């Protein structure tokens, strides 16, 4: 639900059907009829993903009601890009509710204006490509340790395995601690908090004033208290140490703004929690969905392992292998297309706001959904199909003179794929999350296949897009890797 951004700047590629119009006329359609006082909130809360698909099918500009508030849904990539790139000028970052603020505080995802610009300038250096390179070794080492514990025929819960792995990577790279206890304590509290945020955001809690107590709000306060205590303890440990550490927290503690001021303890807490969610929740969910999709597509699984055998040979993957693992990257990108971790974006129109050249009344809440746009047949042929080849050029697939392969993509608008959002509030941890997902998948898929036995898994839109149940699988060791 945050305004994050896609992995790389510039035009993205995907499969676009021939003969499909570039966009619909810039006319406003009306959404489904709502109910008094609540508007369309009941339908939205019941199944937000289906609701946004329904709005998309009505047009590129659809009016609806979020409670008694005016809302506008936009579906075309050009307009989505306009919303995201104008978020600091003609659109404002809206209040996403007390549950969201309780967990994230006033971190870089929530902050506005000059406060946001200051925080972004302090946090950004800690997640630049040079720094991600230094974290990549930890990502691979944690994945190798997990692979060494897996055995042929073992039954596992992929959700639990991937959550534990990415939690460990997060506490090591972000907090610089190295015990499972730290990872488990913070991870359990984060799980509770993100579920309550999703429940409040899509339910009646979204309309309740902050001062009204609810069981969900009480649970998120208790979970946040655990997180605050853990972060405070870890920060104190860092400050009491006399050696320089390479983790993200140490870099935040050392950062100074243009006046020479450091981040306060509260700001340190807010930014580390924000980075933890980006580094753990995003990657964990993406990996679970990737294993689920790979298990259902032997062709893709074989293509993936062929690349891993060819590129990696007899060594474990590292940061320097990332650029060569083009098909592995494509698997991750296609997973994020079908199951985007962040599933919606929203902005609040200021005076003078426009979308598609059409004025939008001040105070209108403007929404878009990665889920709906990523599955729009205008941009993707057979949009429900899992086809990593959409993201490969003809050259990458061995075609001559750039000829696209069958099913490979033509150029499409940049914001037809935006799993982390976009614009000036581009997710600072995007590179971190993508490198982590690719390296972890490469380490594990190089040794094992996972046969997922749970059918009918449904995505649940909470803070991130999560499976609705345990995802059970049988580990199958691969043969010789050549």
N, C-alpha and C positions, 0 to 999 in steps of 0.2 A: 504494500500500500504506500510505499515511499516513492519519491521521485528519484529513481536511480537511472543509470544509463547503460547502454550496450557496450560490448567489449572493445570495439575499435571505432575510431572516427571514420567518416567517409561512407560511401555507398556500400550497402550490403547486397548479397546476392541470394536469390531463392528462385524456385521454379515458378514462372508466371505463365499461365495458359495463354495461347494465342487467341486473338480476336476478342479479348476482354477489354471493356472500356477502362480508361485510366482512372476515371472517377465519375461519381454521380453528380447531377446538378446540385448547386449550393442552395438547396431548399430545406426548410425545417420540417421534419415529420413529427407527428405526435406519438409518444410512447403508449404503452398499455394504460388503460383506465385504472387509476388507483382507488384508494378508499379514503374516506374523510379523515383528516388530520394526519394520517400516516402516509398518504400518497402511495408510492410504489414500494415503500420499505418492506412490507410483508413478502412480496415476490422477490425482491432483491435479497432479503435475508434468508429465504428458503433455499435458493440456489443462485448465488451471485453469478456464477459462470454462465449458466443457461440464460439468465436474465440479460447479461451483456450480449450474448450471441443473438438473442431475440431483438435487442435494440439495433445491433449491427445490421440485421436483415431488413430493418425498416428504412435505413438510409444512413448517410454519412453524418447528418445532424439530426439528433432526436431529442425532443424535449421530454423530461419526466420529472417526477417530484420525489425528492429525498425528504420524507416527512412533509412539512409545509414549505420547505425551501425549494426554490427553482433550481433545476439541474439540467445540464445539457450533455448528452453523450456524443462523442465524435469518433468516427471510425476510420477516416482516411489518413494514411501516413503523413501527407503534407500538413494536415491540420494538427495531427499529434505532434509533429515536429515544431509547429508554431506554438502550441501550448507549452512544450518543454523548453523551448529556447526563449520564450517571453516570460518565464515564471518569475523573474526578478523585476520585470518592467511593467507589463500590463496585466499580469496574473500574479496573485499572491499565493504563498504556501498556506493552505488552509489548516485550521486546527483539526487534528485527527482524533481528538477525544482524550479524556483523562487517563484511560488505560494506556494509550500510546505514550502520552507525556510522562506517566509514572515510570515507565521502563526506560525510555530514551532521554528523558530530561530535556535539555535544550542543546543537544548535540548538533553536529553539522547538518544532519538530515532535517532537523526541526527548526533551527535558527533562521532568522530572516535578516535581510539588509546588511548593514555594516557589520553586525555581529556575526552573520554567516560568512561574510567575506574574510573576516579576521580568522575565524576558526578554520576555514578551509585552507587558508595560507599556512596555518600551523600544522595541520594534519597531513596535507598532501605530500610533503617531502618524505614522510614515513612509508608511503605506499607507491612510490615511483618505481619504474622497472628495475632500476639498480638495486633497490631494497628488496623487491620481490625475488630477485635472483638469490639474495642471501637467505631468504626464507625457504626457497625451493628445496634445498637439501633436507631441511626438517620435514617438509611434506613427504618427500620420497622415503626418508628413513622410517617415519611412522607407518607408511603404507607397507614397506618391506617387513617391518616387525609383525604387522597383522598377517601378511601373506605367509610368514614363517610359522604362524600358529594355526593356520587353516590346514585341514586334512581332507583328502579325497573321501567323498561320501558323507561328510559332516553336514548336519542340518543347522541352518542359521536363520536368524531374523535380520534381514538386510537393513531395515531401518535402525535397529539397535547397533549393528556393526558399523554402519557408516556414521551414525551419530557419535558413537564413542571415538571413532577414528578422527573425525573432523573436530570434535571437542578437544582431543589431545593436541592436534596440530594448532588449534587456536590458542590454547593456554600456553603452549611453548613459544609460538611466534609472537603473540600479542602481549602476554603477561610475563613471559620468560620463566615460567615455573615448569616443573618436570615431574609432577606426580599425578597419578590417576585420580587421587582424592580431590585435588583442585578441579580437575576437569569434570568429575561427576557432580560435585557440589554446585558449581556454576551451571552446568548443563541441565540438571534437574530443575533448577529455579527458572532458567531461560525457557524450558519447555512449557512450564506452567504459565509463565507470563505471555508467551506468544500465542498460546491457545486462547487465553482470556481476552487479548487484544482483538483477535479475530471474531470471537463470540460477541463482544460488545459492539464492534464496528458494524456488523451486519445485522444486529438485533435491535431491540427496543432501547437498549442502553445508549445507542447512538443519539437518541433524542432526549435523554435524561440530563438534567443539570449536574454539574460536577459534585455538588454537595449532597446528592442523594446516595446513600450507601446501598450497595448491592453485594450479594455473595461473591460475584465475580471480581468486583473491585477490591473486596477484602483479600481475595486470594492473590491478586496481582501485587497488592501492597506487601503481603507477606513474602512473596517470591522476590520482589525487588529489594526488600530488606536483607535477604540472604545474599543477593548479588552485591549490594552496597558494602556489606560487611567483608565479603571476600575481596572485592576490589580494594577497599581501604587497607586491608591487611597486606595485600600484595604490593600496593604503592608504598606503604611504610617500609616493607622489606627492601624495596628498590632504593629508597632514599637513605636507608641505614647502611647500604652496601658501599664499599669503597672501590669497586671495579666497574668499568664500563660494560654495559650489556648490549647485545645486538637486537633486542626485541623491540616491538613497536612501542610499548609503554615507555621504555627508556628514552626513545626518540621524542615522544610527546613530552616527557618531563624536562627534556633539555631544550625544547623548542622555545623561541622567543619571537614576539611580533615586532613590527617596525619601531615600536617605542621601547623595546627591550623587555616588555612584560612577558611573563610566563602564563601558561594555562593554570587556572586555579584548581584546587583539589576537586571541586564539583565538576569543572569542565573536563578534567582528566577522567573522572568517572564516566561522564556522559559519552566522551569520545571512545573510550575503550569498550564500553558496552555496545556502542554502535558498530565498531569494527568487529567485535566478536560475532554479532548477529550476521554481518556481511560475510565473515570468514568461515563461520560454522554453519548457520542455518541454510544459507544459499547453496553451499557446496554439498552438504549432506543430502538435502532434498534432490538436487540435480543428480547425484550419484545413484540414489535409490531408483529414480525414474529411468536412468540410463540402463541399469541392470534389468529392470522390468522390460524395457523395450528390446534390449539385446536378446533376452531369453526367448522373446516371441518372434525374433527375426534371425534365423540361422545364417542367412546370406550376409547380413550386416556384420554379425559376429565373426564370420569367417574372414571377411574383408578387413576387419579391425585387427584380428590376430595375425593376418598375413603382414600387415604394415608393422606391427610390433616386432615380429620375428625379423623382418628385413631391416628395419631402422636400428633396433636395439641390439640385435645379435646376442652377445653374451654379457651385456652389461645392463644394470638397472637404469631407468631413465633419470635424467637430470634436467636442469634448466636449459642447457645447451641443446637438448634433444627436442625441446618444445616446438620450435619452428618446423622441424622435419616431420613431426607427427601430424600431418595434415588431415588424414582420415580420422584420427582420434579426436582432433579438434572439431571435425565435422560432426562426429557422433555427439559431442557435447553441445554443439550449436543446435543440432536438430532436436536433441532432448529439451533444450531450453526453448525451442520454438513450440513444441508440443506441450511441455509442462513448465512454463515460465515461473520461476520462483516468486517473483513479484508479479502479481496478476492484475493490478490496476494502478492508475495514476489519477491524480485529481488536482485541480487548481481553482482558485477563487478569482473571478473577474474583477478588475479594478475599473475605474472610469476610463473610457477610451479603448477598452479591450475589444479586439476583433478576432474572429476565427474564419479563415477562408474569405477574408475581405468583408465579412458580415459583422456588424456591431453586435456585441454581447452585453446585455444589461449588467451594470455593476452589481456585485453580490451573487451573480449566478455561479453555481458550482459546476465546473466543467470536468467531465470524466472521460477516461478512455481505458481500455482493457487490453493488455498484452494477450490474454487468452483469446479474445474475440478476433483481434487483428491477425495474430499468428495463424489462425485457422480460417482466414478469409480466402475463399477460392479464387478471388481476383488476383491474388499474389502467389498462391501456391496451388499447383495442380495436385489433385488427390490430397487435400490438405490434412486428412486424418492419418495418412500413411507415414511411416517412419523411414525417411530416405535421406541419409547423411549426404548422398551424392548431390543434393541440391546446393551444397556449399562448396563444391569443387569446380574449378575451371576445367575446360577441355584439356589444357596442357597438363594439369595435375592428373588427369585420368589417361594420359598417354595418347590423346587425339592430336592430329596434325593441324597446324595453323590456327590453333585456338578454337577448333570446331567443338561445340558443346557435346557432351555425351548425352545419350538418351536419358531423359529425366533430369539432366543438370539444369541449373537455373540461368535465366536471363537476368539482367540487372532489374532491380525493383527499387522503389523508393526506400530511402534510408530507414524510415521508421515503420516499415512493414515488419521489422524484427528489432525489438527493443526490450529484451528480457530484464534489463536493469534500469530502464528509463532513458533519460537523455538530457541534452541541453547543458546550461551552465552548472546545474546541480548533478552532473554526471557522477555516478557512484565512484568514490575514490578507491574502493577495494575491488573494482572490476577485474583488473589484471591479476590480482592476488587470487580471486575466486576461480578464474578460468585456468590459470596455471595449475592451481591445486587440483581441480577436477580432472584435467588432462593427465597430470602425473600420477595421481592416485589410480585412475582407471587404467593407465598403462602398466603400472606395477602389478595390479591384481589380475587384469585380463590377460596379461602375458603368461601367467601361470595357471589360471583357472577359468572355467565357465561356471556361471551360476544358473541353475535350472529353477526358475521361479514357479512355484506351484499355486500361488494365490491368483485366482481368476476374478475378474470383475472388480479390480481395485479402482476406487474412485478418488479423484482429487478433492481435498477439503481446503477451501480458501480461508486460512487463518492469517497470521502475520505473513507467513509464506505458504506456498502451495504444497500441502503434505498429503501422502496417501491416507486413506480413511481407516486403515487397519495394519496389523503386522504384515510384513512382506516376507514370507518364508521361502527358503530356497535350499537346494542341495548343491554342495560344492562338488564340482567335477574337475579333477586335475587334468591338465592338458598333457599331450604326449611330448615328444622331443620338440624343442623350440628351434632346432636347426642351428 
